[in-house]
Amino acid sequence: MHTRWLILLLLPLSAWGAGNRVYMTDIHNSEWRFSGDKLYCEMSHEIKDYGVAHFVQKAGGYLSLYVDVKRAAIKKSSAKILETMPAWVPGNPDPFTELIKTAKGSQPFKLDHQQSAWMLNTLESGRFGSFTYQDWDTSRHQVRVSLNTVNFREAFGEFRTCTNTLLSYTFNDIRQLDIHFKSDAHTLTKKYRKSLDRITEYLKLSSETVNIKIYGHTDSIHSRRYNHFLSQRRANSVYNYLVKSGVPKSRLKKRVYGERKPLASNRTLAGRAKNRRVELLLELG
């Protein structure tokens, strides 16, 4: 049975029996492309007459594999992922198969981290990673879509290096930060300077437009007038640190509230400690 499949994979589509279809780029045109930085790594492969497969990993996220297809799926369905063998690789394919759900639309195949890692391991071993399913239109035809391993290794080496150097955090991890201060103080501690450094590192790497709102607050220990200016000094310390770190002033918006917007009761030490803060909110522009 394995030998028959090996022969069929190397034949043109017209050589398949009625009702069977295979999509795979031939060995002479198989190409893998890499792109990436410290926020995003991608390796893509065009499948002739079918679409493009993308292995993707983002900063702070997990590996995924999805396929953009030229002919959108008209309904939700299911498919199997499996390993198939090129003629030049000895041995038998991994017997592992897994049933996956497919989505309606132009991206029917979306694999989770474990499934995507298995597909990468299959390709790294010199074998084809494949999907099989009944066609979406009539369910009369068996379809096999295979990722060709030819010219895979160079792009994979770049992809693996990229994923090893991704930032360990995402935008959601830094989009909100409360910076706390000691009583009657406005100096940033080492802890919060590091937190702000993470934000500026992300902004320098990201191509997205990010606006930052800076809100200064105090507890109610002093007079309202004094607290207004204290909250201003606190907001200024954050604003000036970000500007010095390279964040454009046009991306920063600063407001001060003094003691007017407490998070907790000012009657307790713990409550006042929560209220002595600068709120930082990052928004995609």
KOLGUTOR-612098 format. One record per residue (C-alpha): residue in three letters; chain; z, x, y; residue number from 1. Coordinates in nm, 3 decimals. Example, Ala and Ser with C-alpha at 12.3 -4.5 7.8 and 13.67 -1.06 7.14 Angstrom:
<atoms>
ATOM   aa  ch       c3       c1       c2    i
ATOM  ALA   A    0.780    1.230   -0.450    1
ATOM  SER   A    0.714    1.367   -0.106    2
</atoms>
This chain:
<atoms>
ATOM   aa  ch       c3       c1       c2    i
ATOM  MET   A    0.000    0.000    0.000    1
ATOM  HIS   A    0.087    0.281    0.242    2
ATOM  THR   A   -0.242    0.460    0.172    3
ATOM  ARG   A   -0.439    0.144    0.252    4
ATOM  TRP   A   -0.265    0.110    0.588    5
ATOM  LEU   A   -0.327    0.475    0.671    6
ATOM  ILE   A   -0.699    0.429    0.619    7
ATOM  LEU   A   -0.707    0.109    0.821    8
ATOM  LEU   A   -0.527    0.268    1.116    9
ATOM  LEU   A   -0.799    0.530    1.148   10
ATOM  LEU   A   -1.086    0.282    1.129   11
ATOM  PRO   A   -1.236    0.092    1.425   12
ATOM  LEU   A   -1.123   -0.265    1.482   13
ATOM  SER   A   -1.439   -0.402    1.326   14
ATOM  ALA   A   -1.339   -0.249    0.992   15
ATOM  TRP   A   -1.037   -0.474    0.962   16
ATOM  GLY   A   -1.052   -0.778    0.743   17
ATOM  ALA   A   -1.087   -1.122    0.894   18
ATOM  GLY   A   -0.768   -1.236    1.062   19
ATOM  ASN   A   -0.625   -0.887    1.119   20
ATOM  ARG   A   -0.622   -0.698    1.449   21
ATOM  VAL   A   -0.494   -0.353    1.543   22
ATOM  TYR   A   -0.455   -0.204    1.888   23
ATOM  MET   A   -0.406    0.170    1.922   24
ATOM  THR   A   -0.562    0.439    2.141   25
ATOM  ASP   A   -0.764    0.684    1.931   26
ATOM  ILE   A   -0.652    1.045    1.891   27
ATOM  HIS   A   -0.913    1.180    2.135   28
ATOM  ASN   A   -0.797    0.956    2.422   29
ATOM  SER   A   -0.425    0.931    2.350   30
ATOM  GLU   A   -0.227    1.030    2.658   31
ATOM  TRP   A    0.136    1.015    2.765   32
ATOM  ARG   A    0.237    1.037    3.131   33
ATOM  PHE   A    0.574    1.124    3.279   34
ATOM  SER   A    0.719    1.047    3.624   35
ATOM  GLY   A    1.076    1.064    3.745   36
ATOM  ASP   A    1.354    1.192    3.967   37
ATOM  LYS   A    1.735    1.173    3.964   38
ATOM  LEU   A    1.727    0.794    3.992   39
ATOM  TYR   A    1.448    0.693    3.755   40
ATOM  CYS   A    1.268    0.843    3.453   41
ATOM  GLU   A    0.954    0.692    3.300   42
ATOM  MET   A    0.711    0.786    3.025   43
ATOM  SER   A    0.405    0.564    2.981   44
ATOM  HIS   A    0.125    0.532    2.727   45
ATOM  GLU   A   -0.191    0.322    2.756   46
ATOM  ILE   A   -0.280    0.121    2.445   47
ATOM  LYS   A   -0.656    0.071    2.440   48
ATOM  ASP   A   -0.768   -0.287    2.510   49
ATOM  TYR   A   -0.406   -0.406    2.500   50
ATOM  GLY   A   -0.182   -0.278    2.778   51
ATOM  VAL   A    0.065   -0.005    2.873   52
ATOM  ALA   A    0.395    0.087    2.706   53
ATOM  HIS   A    0.677    0.219    2.927   54
ATOM  PHE   A    0.992    0.405    2.823   55
ATOM  VAL   A    1.231    0.380    3.118   56
ATOM  GLN   A    1.581    0.494    3.202   57
ATOM  LYS   A    1.750    0.448    3.540   58
ATOM  ALA   A    2.050    0.621    3.692   59
ATOM  GLY   A    2.369    0.488    3.536   60
ATOM  GLY   A    2.166    0.275    3.293   61
ATOM  TYR   A    2.034    0.269    2.938   62
ATOM  LEU   A    1.701    0.353    2.780   63
ATOM  SER   A    1.453    0.065    2.748   64
ATOM  LEU   A    1.098    0.012    2.627   65
ATOM  TYR   A    0.871   -0.262    2.757   66
ATOM  VAL   A    0.499   -0.330    2.729   67
ATOM  ASP   A    0.274   -0.468    3.003   68
ATOM  VAL   A   -0.005   -0.658    2.829   69
ATOM  LYS   A   -0.351   -0.743    2.958   70
ATOM  ARG   A   -0.341   -1.086    2.798   71
ATOM  ALA   A   -0.014   -1.263    2.868   72
ATOM  ALA   A    0.181   -1.426    2.587   73
ATOM  ILE   A    0.156   -1.804    2.620   74
ATOM  LYS   A    0.488   -1.870    2.444   75
ATOM  LYS   A    0.809   -1.714    2.323   76
ATOM  SER   A    0.788   -1.583    1.969   77
ATOM  SER   A    0.901   -1.292    1.752   78
ATOM  ALA   A    0.771   -0.959    1.627   79
ATOM  LYS   A    0.875   -0.674    1.401   80
ATOM  ILE   A    0.915   -0.312    1.503   81
ATOM  LEU   A    0.837   -0.057    1.236   82
ATOM  GLU   A    0.711    0.294    1.171   83
ATOM  THR   A    0.358    0.364    1.047   84
ATOM  MET   A    0.210    0.692    0.930   85
ATOM  PRO   A   -0.088    0.889    1.061   86
ATOM  ALA   A   -0.304    1.048    0.792   87
ATOM  TRP   A   -0.204    1.402    0.892   88
ATOM  VAL   A    0.171    1.353    0.847   89
ATOM  PRO   A    0.306    1.380    0.488   90
ATOM  GLY   A    0.567    1.150    0.341   91
ATOM  ASN   A    0.645    0.783    0.372   92
ATOM  PRO   A    0.734    0.582    0.680   93
ATOM  ASP   A    1.093    0.495    0.761   94
ATOM  PRO   A    1.159    0.169    0.574   95
ATOM  PHE   A    1.352    0.036    0.874   96
ATOM  THR   A    1.212   -0.278    1.032   97
ATOM  GLU   A    1.376   -0.508    1.283   98
ATOM  LEU   A    1.284   -0.854    1.402   99
ATOM  ILE   A    1.281   -0.886    1.781  100
ATOM  LYS   A    1.228   -1.177    2.015  101
ATOM  THR   A    0.921   -1.172    2.238  102
ATOM  ALA   A    0.902   -1.329    2.583  103
ATOM  LYS   A    0.640   -1.548    2.743  104
ATOM  GLY   A    0.427   -1.375    3.007  105
ATOM  SER   A    0.293   -1.028    3.083  106
ATOM  GLN   A    0.589   -0.835    2.935  107
ATOM  PRO   A    0.646   -0.985    2.591  108
ATOM  PHE   A    0.810   -0.676    2.439  109
ATOM  LYS   A    1.141   -0.560    2.588  110
ATOM  LEU   A    1.354   -0.341    2.361  111
ATOM  ASP   A    1.721   -0.257    2.411  112
ATOM  HIS   A    1.863    0.095    2.411  113
ATOM  GLN   A    1.908    0.131    2.036  114
ATOM  GLN   A    1.565   -0.009    1.951  115
ATOM  SER   A    1.398    0.204    2.220  116
ATOM  ALA   A    1.576    0.518    2.097  117
ATOM  TRP   A    1.453    0.445    1.743  118
ATOM  MET   A    1.095    0.418    1.872  119
ATOM  LEU   A    1.131    0.749    2.056  120
ATOM  ASN   A    1.267    0.917    1.743  121
ATOM  THR   A    0.972    0.780    1.546  122
ATOM  LEU   A    0.723    0.928    1.792  123
ATOM  GLU   A    0.912    1.258    1.809  124
ATOM  SER   A    0.880    1.286    1.430  125
ATOM  GLY   A    0.499    1.261    1.462  126
ATOM  ARG   A    0.472    0.900    1.346  127
ATOM  PHE   A    0.348    0.583    1.511  128
ATOM  GLY   A    0.588    0.327    1.654  129
ATOM  SER   A    0.444   -0.017    1.594  130
ATOM  PHE   A    0.486   -0.389    1.665  131
ATOM  THR   A    0.350   -0.656    1.431  132
ATOM  TYR   A    0.332   -1.029    1.499  133
ATOM  GLN   A    0.128   -1.345    1.455  134
ATOM  ASP   A   -0.109   -1.385    1.750  135
ATOM  TRP   A    0.028   -1.603    2.028  136
ATOM  ASP   A   -0.274   -1.831    2.064  137
ATOM  THR   A   -0.319   -1.981    1.718  138
ATOM  SER   A   -0.075   -1.792    1.492  139
ATOM  ARG   A   -0.369   -1.738    1.253  140
ATOM  HIS   A   -0.410   -1.363    1.303  141
ATOM  GLN   A   -0.177   -1.075    1.217  142
ATOM  VAL   A   -0.163   -0.829    1.508  143
ATOM  ARG   A   -0.045   -0.469    1.495  144
ATOM  VAL   A    0.015   -0.269    1.814  145
ATOM  SER   A    0.081    0.103    1.768  146
ATOM  LEU   A    0.192    0.383    1.999  147
ATOM  ASN   A   -0.005    0.696    1.916  148
ATOM  THR   A    0.203    1.012    1.891  149
ATOM  VAL   A   -0.083    1.246    1.985  150
ATOM  ASN   A   -0.005    1.437    2.310  151
ATOM  PHE   A    0.344    1.291    2.313  152
ATOM  ARG   A    0.564    1.602    2.303  153
ATOM  GLU   A    0.499    1.753    2.647  154
ATOM  ALA   A    0.569    1.428    2.831  155
ATOM  PHE   A    0.869    1.363    2.609  156
ATOM  GLY   A    1.016    1.706    2.694  157
ATOM  GLU   A    0.991    1.624    3.066  158
ATOM  PHE   A    1.134    1.276    3.007  159
ATOM  ARG   A    1.430    1.410    2.812  160
ATOM  THR   A    1.506    1.669    3.080  161
ATOM  CYS   A    1.486    1.397    3.345  162
ATOM  THR   A    1.727    1.163    3.164  163
ATOM  ASN   A    1.977    1.448    3.127  164
ATOM  THR   A    1.986    1.498    3.505  165
ATOM  LEU   A    2.002    1.133    3.617  166
ATOM  LEU   A    2.283    1.031    3.849  167
ATOM  SER   A    2.573    0.882    3.657  168
ATOM  TYR   A    2.606    0.582    3.891  169
ATOM  THR   A    2.391    0.296    4.019  170
ATOM  PHE   A    2.348    0.123    4.353  171
ATOM  ASN   A    2.587   -0.149    4.237  172
ATOM  ASP   A    2.855    0.117    4.183  173
ATOM  ILE   A    2.843    0.223    4.549  174
ATOM  ARG   A    2.741   -0.093    4.732  175
ATOM  GLN   A    3.099   -0.175    4.835  176
ATOM  LEU   A    3.382    0.064    4.917  177
ATOM  ASP   A    3.725    0.014    5.075  178
ATOM  ILE   A    3.856    0.332    5.241  179
ATOM  HIS   A    4.233    0.328    5.294  180
ATOM  PHE   A    4.442    0.518    5.547  181
ATOM  LYS   A    4.804    0.616    5.597  182
ATOM  SER   A    5.001    0.434    5.864  183
ATOM  ASP   A    4.877    0.509    6.216  184
ATOM  ALA   A    4.613    0.752    6.077  185
ATOM  HIS   A    4.232    0.763    6.089  186
ATOM  THR   A    4.154    1.087    5.902  187
ATOM  LEU   A    3.946    1.067    5.586  188
ATOM  THR   A    4.112    1.208    5.276  189
ATOM  LYS   A    3.932    1.430    5.026  190
ATOM  LYS   A    3.908    1.138    4.783  191
ATOM  TYR   A    3.711    0.922    5.025  192
ATOM  ARG   A    3.494    1.208    5.148  193
ATOM  LYS   A    3.379    1.246    4.787  194
ATOM  SER   A    3.307    0.873    4.768  195
ATOM  LEU   A    3.099    0.893    5.085  196
ATOM  ASP   A    2.918    1.199    4.947  197
ATOM  ARG   A    2.809    0.991    4.647  198
ATOM  ILE   A    2.665    0.733    4.882  199
ATOM  THR   A    2.474    0.986    5.090  200
ATOM  GLU   A    2.342    1.157    4.775  201
ATOM  TYR   A    2.205    0.827    4.650  202
ATOM  LEU   A    2.049    0.740    4.986  203
ATOM  LYS   A    1.872    1.075    5.009  204
ATOM  LEU   A    1.715    1.022    4.666  205
ATOM  SER   A    1.628    0.654    4.697  206
ATOM  SER   A    1.299    0.531    4.840  207
ATOM  GLU   A    1.459    0.194    4.921  208
ATOM  THR   A    1.577    0.104    5.269  209
ATOM  VAL   A    1.955    0.067    5.270  210
ATOM  ASN   A    2.161   -0.057    5.565  211
ATOM  ILE   A    2.534    0.012    5.586  212
ATOM  LYS   A    2.795   -0.208    5.751  213
ATOM  ILE   A    3.122   -0.045    5.857  214
ATOM  TYR   A    3.421   -0.268    5.934  215
ATOM  GLY   A    3.746   -0.121    6.068  216
ATOM  HIS   A    4.088   -0.284    6.006  217
ATOM  THR   A    4.460   -0.218    6.050  218
ATOM  ASP   A    4.793   -0.366    5.954  219
ATOM  SER   A    5.004   -0.547    6.218  220
ATOM  ILE   A    5.267   -0.283    6.289  221
ATOM  HIS   A    5.157   -0.203    6.647  222
ATOM  SER   A    5.032   -0.417    6.932  223
ATOM  ARG   A    4.699   -0.597    6.899  224
ATOM  ARG   A    4.544   -0.375    7.164  225
ATOM  TYR   A    4.661   -0.056    6.994  226
ATOM  ASN   A    4.540   -0.183    6.654  227
ATOM  HIS   A    4.199   -0.263    6.796  228
ATOM  PHE   A    4.150    0.097    6.905  229
ATOM  LEU   A    4.304    0.231    6.583  230
ATOM  SER   A    4.056    0.031    6.375  231
ATOM  GLN   A    3.781    0.168    6.600  232
ATOM  ARG   A    3.892    0.526    6.534  233
ATOM  ARG   A    3.894    0.457    6.161  234
ATOM  ALA   A    3.546    0.307    6.170  235
ATOM  ASN   A    3.426    0.601    6.382  236
ATOM  SER   A    3.557    0.854    6.130  237
ATOM  VAL   A    3.343    0.693    5.858  238
ATOM  TYR   A    3.043    0.646    6.087  239
ATOM  ASN   A    3.052    1.007    6.209  240
ATOM  TYR   A    3.090    1.146    5.855  241
ATOM  LEU   A    2.783    0.954    5.736  242
ATOM  VAL   A    2.576    1.061    6.037  243
ATOM  LYS   A    2.680    1.425    5.988  244
ATOM  SER   A    2.574    1.390    5.623  245
ATOM  GLY   A    2.225    1.284    5.726  246
ATOM  VAL   A    2.235    0.903    5.729  247
ATOM  PRO   A    2.018    0.774    6.020  248
ATOM  LYS   A    2.215    0.596    6.290  249
ATOM  SER   A    1.961    0.314    6.277  250
ATOM  ARG   A    2.088    0.228    5.928  251
ATOM  LEU   A    2.452    0.194    6.036  252
ATOM  LYS   A    2.621   -0.109    6.188  253
ATOM  LYS   A    2.983   -0.084    6.301  254
ATOM  ARG   A    3.238   -0.355    6.387  255
ATOM  VAL   A    3.614   -0.343    6.437  256
ATOM  TYR   A    3.869   -0.617    6.381  257
ATOM  GLY   A    4.209   -0.457    6.434  258
ATOM  GLU   A    4.472   -0.666    6.256  259
ATOM  ARG   A    4.271   -0.993    6.266  260
ATOM  LYS   A    4.137   -0.992    5.907  261
ATOM  PRO   A    4.413   -0.884    5.668  262
ATOM  LEU   A    4.352   -0.873    5.294  263
ATOM  ALA   A    4.721   -0.920    5.214  264
ATOM  SER   A    5.049   -1.011    5.379  265
ATOM  ASN   A    5.172   -0.764    5.641  266
ATOM  ARG   A    5.529   -0.846    5.544  267
ATOM  THR   A    5.530   -0.598    5.255  268
ATOM  LEU   A    5.458   -0.224    5.224  269
ATOM  ALA   A    5.192   -0.291    4.960  270
ATOM  GLY   A    5.025   -0.556    5.173  271
ATOM  ARG   A    5.013   -0.335    5.482  272
ATOM  ALA   A    4.867   -0.050    5.273  273
ATOM  LYS   A    4.580   -0.277    5.164  274
ATOM  ASN   A    4.512   -0.382    5.523  275
ATOM  ARG   A    4.482   -0.026    5.659  276
ATOM  ARG   A    4.119    0.015    5.565  277
ATOM  VAL   A    3.752    0.051    5.649  278
ATOM  GLU   A    3.518   -0.174    5.454  279
ATOM  LEU   A    3.180   -0.028    5.371  280
ATOM  LEU   A    2.900   -0.263    5.259  281
ATOM  LEU   A    2.555   -0.141    5.154  282
ATOM  GLU   A    2.263   -0.382    5.170  283
ATOM  LEU   A    1.904   -0.333    5.064  284
ATOM  GLY   A    1.682   -0.375    5.368  285
</atoms>
